[in-house]
Amino acid sequence: MAAVGSKQVSVVGGDDKRQITALLTITASGILLAPQLIYQGTTERCNLKYRLPPEFLVDHTSSHWSDAESMIRYVNAILILYFVNKRIELCLPESQVAIAIFDVNASYRFNDRLHSILKDNLIELIYIPACWTSELQPLDADGGPNGKLK
């Protein structure tokens, strides 16, 4: 990684062929929040050893896919903090409800603990219907930023 406009960017870890999941969140105003990078493994030893920006959430699961617990870690570390700071920035009351759009992945759709955490932090969930993420979910929509990241 390097600053936008850099003339040279070093490649580090080109021989590292592990699969990872990057959980990305974009706001309605187009701000890309810090990602969660999920490596495969059961301890922190599986995580990347390269220096990443400190706001990135480096995580792991047994499959490298997002699961119920990794989603809770993401919401606690990044999403809630964003909404708290945005309410302060916009001089909104602490009781201002926020909206988060999710697809119907089981790691959050059937996650009562996650739903409780979001509700306690005044974040309402809106689910994108199955098979409609390419049309309705901002990061997956055709022509959206996810296409550039892929």
ChimeraX attribute file (.defattr): number of C-alpha atoms within 10 A of each C-alpha:
attribute: neighborCount
match mode: 1-to-1
recipient: residues
	/A:1	11
	/A:2	9
	/A:3	8
	/A:4	6
	/A:5	7
	/A:6	8
	/A:7	7
	/A:8	8
	/A:9	10
	/A:10	7
	/A:11	7
	/A:12	9
	/A:13	10
	/A:14	6
	/A:15	6
	/A:16	8
	/A:17	7
	/A:18	10
	/A:19	12
	/A:20	19
	/A:21	18
	/A:22	17
	/A:23	16
	/A:24	13
	/A:25	20
	/A:26	15
	/A:27	13
	/A:28	10
	/A:29	6
	/A:30	10
	/A:31	9
	/A:32	13
	/A:33	16
	/A:34	20
	/A:35	18
	/A:36	25
	/A:37	21
	/A:38	26
	/A:39	26
	/A:40	19
	/A:41	15
	/A:42	14
	/A:43	12
	/A:44	14
	/A:45	10
	/A:46	15
	/A:47	17
	/A:48	18
	/A:49	9
	/A:50	8
	/A:51	7
	/A:52	11
	/A:53	9
	/A:54	8
	/A:55	12
	/A:56	15
	/A:57	19
	/A:58	17
	/A:59	25
	/A:60	26
	/A:61	20
	/A:62	13
	/A:63	15
	/A:64	20
	/A:65	18
	/A:66	26
	/A:67	18
	/A:68	17
	/A:69	15
	/A:70	19
	/A:71	17
	/A:72	20
	/A:73	15
	/A:74	21
	/A:75	17
	/A:76	16
	/A:77	16
	/A:78	18
	/A:79	18
	/A:80	18
	/A:81	12
	/A:82	16
	/A:83	19
	/A:84	16
	/A:85	11
	/A:86	13
	/A:87	16
	/A:88	12
	/A:89	9
	/A:90	8
	/A:91	9
	/A:92	12
	/A:93	9
	/A:94	12
	/A:95	9
	/A:96	12
	/A:97	14
	/A:98	17
	/A:99	13
	/A:100	14
	/A:101	16
	/A:102	16
	/A:103	18
	/A:104	17
	/A:105	14
	/A:106	11
	/A:107	16
	/A:108	20
	/A:109	15
	/A:110	12
	/A:111	15
	/A:112	11
	/A:113	13
	/A:114	20
	/A:115	17
	/A:116	12
	/A:117	15
	/A:118	21
	/A:119	14
	/A:120	10
	/A:121	19
	/A:122	18
	/A:123	19
	/A:124	15
	/A:125	16
	/A:126	12
	/A:127	15
	/A:128	17
	/A:129	12
	/A:130	10
	/A:131	10
	/A:132	13
	/A:133	18
	/A:134	15
	/A:135	14
	/A:136	15
	/A:137	17
	/A:138	19
	/A:139	20
	/A:140	15
	/A:141	15
	/A:142	14
	/A:143	12
	/A:144	14
	/A:145	15
	/A:146	13
	/A:147	11
	/A:148	7
	/A:149	7
	/A:150	5
